[in-house]
Amino acid sequence: MNFFKAFLASCLGSLVAFIVLSFLVVSIFIGVISSLSNTDALTTVKDNSVLHLKLDVPITEAEIEDPFEGLPIPGAVSSIGLLPLKRTLEHAKNDPKIKGIYLDLSMFMAGYGVAREFRQALEDFKSSGKWIVAYSEFYTEQAYYIVSVADKVFLNPEGEIEFNGLAVEVSFFKRLFDKLEIKPQIFRVGDFKSAVEPFMLDHMSTENELQLNELISDINASMLNDIAKSRNIEISRLREMSNKMLVTNTQSSLELGLVDSLYYFDQVQDELRKRLSIEKNGAITFVKYNKYKKSFSNYSDSKNEIAVIVADGDIFPGKASQGVIGSDTFAEELRKARTNDKVKAIVLRINSPGGSALASDVMWREIKLASEVKPVIASMSDYAASGGYYLAMACDTIVAQPTTITGSIGVFSVLFDMSSFLDSKIGITFDQVKTGEIGELITVTRPLTNVEKAIWQKKTEDIYESFTAKAAEGRGMSVEALKKVASGRVWTGTQAMERGLVDVLGTYEDALSIAADKAGIAGDYKTRFYPVQKSFIQEWLSGMEENAETKALKSSLGEHYSTYKQLKKLKTFQGSQARMPFELIIQ
């Protein structure tokens, strides 16, 4: 009897699992078919509508669209693309059916360069005479910077607002390495090339502390200036509020003028109804961003094209993927744009902290070749540092935001000697025979010899000399002058312009305008983005595979999984790198 009970229970469980899986597959299939069938159908927007911007996903340069929004699909990933978002705001600005924007923002998942560019797009929207109303239960520092542009900023009466300046925290791994008996072997050029500091120190160096202080102070000053203008508050008073953290609760944020009213959502709705001339309790017609962006077409029959090549992520050799600038992919796209007669100019949109020095140089060469036959303009986003700057320096004109993090012209090389870790922690040892004095130059199974270390240092110095020489040529400076602002030091866009590393402080649209003017096609061009983004299904399947791998590793490694993750990340630092000198998270 027990056998039959167990058997029936097993069958029932299998049936339920089959039904659930079938439902999921059918839902996905229907979603795909629906998505494909509606590709050319435009969303209908009603009169007297409000554009609802709920920015609760990462903001990337390009966009990963989720056709199954709202469905509990495991492994689903999505993002809002800054450039598509700005195009949508530009259309809404002139759309008579859109009366205003309801800005629903608590935190902003991007850097301060992107934040400023989005804020400027909101300012441009307001220039049409239309309004923006912002509301949230809490605002992070960055979110408040953006919503401060609104005509009215509302905060929940029991909510929170962060307004106490910026901070940067750097993680250091030296003690972890000491415990694991891992010895980093480091080769670098420049006082400020501090990407390797987390491997060799347990605190910031004086040089790194100096550059970080100056960096965030400049970004904070830019933010406070923008907020002061929008909120009509004296900059000195605003700086005092920030430095002394005078905003400690919702009431103080109201009294100090950072918000206009402490409202619950129903009161915000009443405010919107007044602006829309809707009777009390009348329905407000909200149109979400994902729907509204499908209400219009960007089609242009112009025969002139500006190719926008998006370089977003870390730089590696090989193929590009989400968050990875693959040198093979981008070199190919640059070659196509260079040889395509329909492409009259190229805008290189860069959002990268750098990465492989070799991969950066491969792409630099293709950018330089393209710039010899048509205008190539760099548009910097959050980051265009180290390897990211390597791409920009071959362009005709470099456009950056004041809050862009750039420069970091320097090189480091690092190899991890894991022989003691492998021996004492795992019990694996290695031995080697070789035909000459020099063994493998990239190895984790033994320490490098003094001769090999000298080779690595010379190799690093040679790459630095090449980097600075090419940067000097691109910027029309002497190598000596260029090296004074190099040494791996990072700058804001404002600081970089003062030092000749950037030409123009402006937006992506400014870069487009410069490209069109230089190509002689102002007012008669269309833009196309490269490389072509993966479909949602491709990204979803990739996410599913990654989640399955992660789950298996967590199950196998248990408490050691976090150590594995750190070691896996460290692997990307092996060899010669043109990378920003720290993983910068501004809080």
N, C-alpha and C positions, 0 to 999 in steps of 0.2 A: 504493500500500500504506500509506504514512504517513497519507494522508488517511483511509483506512478505520480505521486504528488510533486516530487522533485522534477520529474520529466515534464509534467504539464506546466509547472511554474517556469521551467526553462523555455518551453515552447511559447508561453504567453509573453515572457520577457523578450524573446527574439521577435515576436510579432509586433510588440509595441515599438521596439527599436527600429524595425523595418518600416512601420507606418510613419514614425517621426522622421526617419531618414528620407523616405519617399516624399513626405510633405516638404522637407527642406529642399530637396532636389527640384521638385515641381515649382516651389516658390522662386528658386533661383532661375529656373528655365523661363517662367512667366516674366520675371523681372528683366531678364536679358531680352526676350522677345519684345516686351513693352518698351524697353529702352531703345532697341534698334528701330522699332516701328515708329517711335515718336521723335526720331532724330531730326526730321525736317519740319515737324509741327511746332509752331510758335505758340507760346503761352499767351492767353488772352488776359490783358490787364484791365480791370474795371476803373471807371472814373473815380476820382476822390480816394485814391489808394495811398497807403503808407508803405514804403519799403522797409521791411523788417530785417535788420542786419544783426543776426545772432552769430557771433564769431567765437564758436566754442570748439574749434578744431585747429590744428596747426596751420599757420599761414606760410605757404611756400611760394617760390617764384612761379612755377607752373601749377596746374591743378590736378588733383586726383579726385574724380567724381565718383560718388557712391550712388548707383542706381537703386540700391536696396535700403535707402535711408529710412530708418525707423524699424527695420526688421532686425532681429537678433542673430545676425550672420557672424559666426566665429571667424576671426582672422581678418575681418573687414577693415580697410584703412581708407581714409579720405582726408582731404585737405582743401583749403581755399587758396587759390592762386592769387597773389598780389596783383599781377598784371591783368588777369581777367576781372578781378574785383574793381580795379580802377576804371577799366573800360565800361563796366556796368554802371558805376557812379557817374561817369561822363554822359552816358545815355539818359540816366534818370534825371540828371540836371536839366535836360531839355524836353523831357517827356511831360506833357500837360496832365497826364493821368496820375502822375506821382506828385503828391503835394508836399511830402516831407519824408524824413527818415526817422525811424525809431531805432536807436542805437542800443542794443542789448549786449553789454560787454562788461565782464568782471575781470578777466585776465586776457592777455594778448600773447599768443604762443608764437612769437618771433622776436627778433632783435630790435634795437632802437633805430636802426636805419630804415627798416621796413615800417616800423611804427610811425616814424616821421613822414614817410612818403604817403602812407595811408591817411594820416592826419591832414596832409596838404590836399589830398584828393577830396576830403570832406570839406575843407575850406573852399575849394573850387566849386563844390556843389552848392554851398551857401551863397556864393557870389551871384547865383541866379535869382536870389530873393526867397528861395525856399528855406524851410527850417529843419533843424535837427533837434530831437529830444532824446536825452540819454537817461537810462534808469538801470539801477542794479541794487542788489542786496549788499554787495561789497565791491570795492575797486582796489586793484593793486596799483602800485606807483605808476607802472607803464600804462595800465588801462585808464587811469585818471588823466594821464598826459593826453591820451587820445580823445576822451570824452569831453575834456575841457574846451574843445572847439565848439561844442553844441550850444544852441541858443538857451536851452535849459538843461541843467544837470540835476537829476533827482536821486536821492539815496534813501533806502529803506530806513525808517526811524530807529530800528534796532540793528542796523547794518554796521559795516566797517569801511574805513577808507585809509589807505596807506599813503602817508606823505611825510617821509623822513629822510629823503636823499637816497643815493645809490651806494651799493657795496659790492665788492667782488671777493669771492672766496675761491682759493686755489687748493686743490687736493695734493697731498704729498705722499709718496709711496716708499720713501727710504726705509722706514721702520718695518714695513711689510716685507721689503726685500731682505732686510737683515734677518727677520724671523724665518723667511723661506730659504735663506742662503743663496739668493740670486744677486749677482754682481753686474750692474750696468757698466758698460765700457763706452765712454762718452767722448765725442770729438765735436768741437764747435768752433765757430768764428764769431766774434762780437760780444761786447759786454752785456747786451740786452737779449741775447738768444737764450731765453730762459725756459724754452719748452722742455729742456732736460732737467731743470731744477727739481721738479717733483721726484726725479729718480735719484738725485744725489744729496738733497737737503730735506730738512723737515720744517722749513720755514722759508719765507720770501727773502731773496737777496735785497740789498739796498737798492740796486739798479732796478730790479723788478718792482719793488714797492714804489719807487719814484715814478716809473712810467705808468703804473696802474693808477696812482693818485692823480696824475695829470690827465690821464685818459678819462676817468669817470667824472672828474671835476668839469672837464670841457663838455662832456655829454650832458651832465646835470645842468650846467649853465645854459646850454642850448634849449633844453626842455623848459627850464624856468622862464626864459625869455618868451617862449611861445605861449606858455600858460598865462603869464602876466598880461600879454596883449589880449588874449581871448577873454580872460576874466576881469580885465580892467583893475588889476591889483598892482601896486608899486612893486618893482622887482626886488627892492631892498626888503620890503615887508614879506614878500613871498620866500625870499632866501632865509629870513629869520624863522618863518614857520617851518621850513624844511630842516634847517640846521638844529633847531631846538625842539623839534617834534611838538609843536604847539597843538597839532590836531590829534587829540587823544580819544575823542568820541564823536558821535554824529552831531551833537549840538555844537561842538566847537568848530566842526567843518562848516556848519551853517553860519555861525557867527563870524567866522573869518572869511566868508565869501567864496569858499571852494565849491559849495553846492548851493542851489537856489531854494530847494524845499526838501523837507523830510517827508516823503510820500510812501504810501503803500501802492501796490500795483493798480488797484481800482481807482485811486486818485490820479495816477498817471493816465489811465484810460480816460478819465474825465477831462484831463488837460488836452489829450489828443482830440476828443470829441469837440471841444471848443474850437480848436484850430481847424477842424474839418467842417465846422458848422453842422454837427450831427446832434440830434435831440438826445436828452438824457437816456441812458441805457440803450441807445441805438448801436447797431453793429458797426465795428470799425473794420474796414477792408484792409487787412495786412497782406502783403505779397512778400514771400521769403526770397532771399537772394538766389537760391538754387532754382526757383521758378522764374523769377524776374529776368535772370540772365538769358533765359530761353525765349523771351518775349520779343527779341529783336535780332537782326542778323548783322554781322560785321562784313558782309560780302562787299567787295570792291572789284570793279572791272578794270582798274588801272593796270597798265602793262608794266609799271615800275614796281619792283618789290624791294622792301628793306627786310633782309633776313635777320631775325632776332635769335641769336644762338644763346641758349640759357645754360650757364655753367653754375650749377647749384649743388654744393656738397664738398666732400673731401676728394682730393685728387689722387687717382691711382692709375697705373698702366691698365690697358685692356678696354673692355666694354663698359659703357655707362649703365647705371641702374639708379633707382630712387635713392637720392642722397649721395651718389658717387659720380664724380666727373671722370669718366673713362677716357684716357688719351686717344685710344683708337677711334672711338665713336666721334669725339669732338674734332679730331684731325680730319676725319672723313667728311663731316658736316662743313667744316671750313673750306676744304678743297672743293666741295660741290658748290658752295656759295661763291667762291672765287671764280670758278669756271662757268657759272651760269650767267648768261648775258642778261637775263631778266632781273637778276639781283643787282641793283645799282649801288647799294651800300649795305654794310653789316653793323648791327649793334650787338655787342657782346655784353650780355647781362650777367654780372659776376656776383655770386654769393658764396664765397669759399674762404676757409681759413688756411688753405694750402694742402700740402701732402707730398707726394713723391716728387723729388727734384727732377728726375729724368722725364717723368710724364709731363711735368710743367714745361720743360724745354721742348718736348715734341710738339706740344700745342702752340708754344711761343713761335716756333718756326713757321707753322701754318698761318698764324695771325700776321706775322711779318710779311709773308708772301702775299697774303690777301691785301694788306695795306698798301702794297706797291701798285695795285691795279684798281682799287676802289676804296672809298672812305670806310674806315673801321673805327667805331666809337665804343669806348668802354662805359658802361653804366654800372656803378657799384651799388650794391644793396647793403645788407648788414655788415658783411665782411668782404674784403678783397685784399687779404693779407698773405704775405710770403708767396707761396705758389699762386695764390689768387692775384697778387700784385704782378707776379711774373707774366700772367696773361694780359693784364691791363697795359703794361709798359710798352708793348709793341703797337698799341693802338694810336691813331692820329690824335685823338682827344680823349681825356679821362674826365668823366663826370661822377661826382660822389655827393652823398648827403653829408651835412656837417657832422652827423652822428655815425657815419660809416667808420668801421675800424679797418685801417689799411696800413700799408708799409710793411714792417716786419721783414725787411730785406736782409736775409741772413740764411745760413744753412747749418744744420747739425746732423751728425751721424751717431747712431747708438746701436750697440749690439749687447745682448744679455747673455752673460756667462751663467748657465744654469747647471753646470756640472756638479756643484756641491748639492744643489737641490735634488737633482736626479739621483745622486748617489745616496745621500743620507735620508731623504724623505721617501724615495720610491725604490731604491736599490738597483738602479741601472747605471752601469759604467760604460765608457767608450774608450777605444784605442784606435790609432790611425797610423797608416804608413803613407809615405809621400815620396815623390821623385825628386823634389827640390827642397830648398830651405823654407819656402812659404807653403802653408797648408790652405785649407778653405778659408776665405776671408769673411764669409758669412756663416757663422756656426754658433750654436748655443751649447754645444757639448763640451767645450773647453775654453779656457781663457786665451786671449790673443797673446802672441809673443810680442816683445818690444819692437821687433822689426815690423810685424804686422800692424801694430798700433801706429807706428810712424807712417805706414802706407795709408791708413785710414785718415789720419790727421791731414796728410798732404792732399788726399783725395777731396776731403771736405773743404780745404782752403782753395783748391783749384775750382771747385763748383762755385764757391763764394766769389772768387775773382771773375768768373764768367758771368754770374748773376749781376754783379755790380757794374761790370763793363757794358752789358746789354741794357741794363736800366739807365745808365748814364747816356748811352747812345739814344735810347728811346725818348729820354726827357731833355735832350740837348744840353747836358751838363758835363762838366769834367768828372772823371772818375773820383778825383779827390773830393770834389764838392758833394758828389753823390754819397760817398762813404761817410760823410759827416752826419747824414740823416739815415744811414743804414744801420749796421751792427745789430740787426735783428729787432730794432726798436719799433714799437707800434705807435700809430698816430690816429687821431680822429680825422675825418675828412677836412675839417677846418684847419687843423694843424698841418696836414699833408699839403694843402693848397698853399699855405704860408711858406712851405719849404720846397715848393716846386714839384711835388710828386703828383699833384692833381691840378687840372686846368680849370674846372668849373664846378661850383657847388649848385646842384640841381637834381632834378628828378629823371626818371626813365623817359618821360615825354620830352624833356630838354635834350636828352641824348638823341632821341628820334629826330627832333627838329634840326639839331646840328648835322646829323647824318644826311637828312633830306637836303639841307642847304648846300652842303659840300658836294652832293651828287647832282645838284641842279634840278631836283624833282619836288621842291616844296609845294605842297598842296595837291600833288598828283602821285600818290603812292599807296601801296597796301603793305601790311606787315604779315609775315608768317614766322611761326616759332619752330625752332629746331633744337635738339632732336625731337621727333614725334613722341609724345608721351605714350607709355604703355596703357592699355585699356584697363578699366577697373577689374575685369575678370583676371587679367594677367597679374595685376598687383595682389588681388585677393588670393589667387592660387599660391603665389609666392609667399604671402603672409601665412597661409594655412601650413605650407611646408615648413616654414621657419618656426611656427608655433609647435608643430609636432616634434621637430628636432629639439627645441628648447625643453619641452615636457620630458622627452626621453633623457636628456642630459641631466635635468634636475632630479629625475628619479634615480639615475645611475650614480650621480656625484653627491647627492644629498647636501650636507652642510658645506661641502667644498665647491659648490656651484659658483658662489660669489667670487671665490679665488680664481676659478676657471675664467670667468667673465673678464676679470682684471687682466689676466695673462693674455687672453685672446686680444684684448684691446692693445696691450703693449706690443703685440706682434706687428701691428700696423706701423709702429715706429721704427722697425728694423731697417737698417741701411741709411742712405743719405736722404734727408727730408728738407723741403722748403715749406715749413709749417709754422703757423702762428705760435708764439712762445708760451701758450697756455690754453687750456680749454676755458674760454671766458664766459662766465655766467654772471650777468649783472643783475643784482637783486634790489 
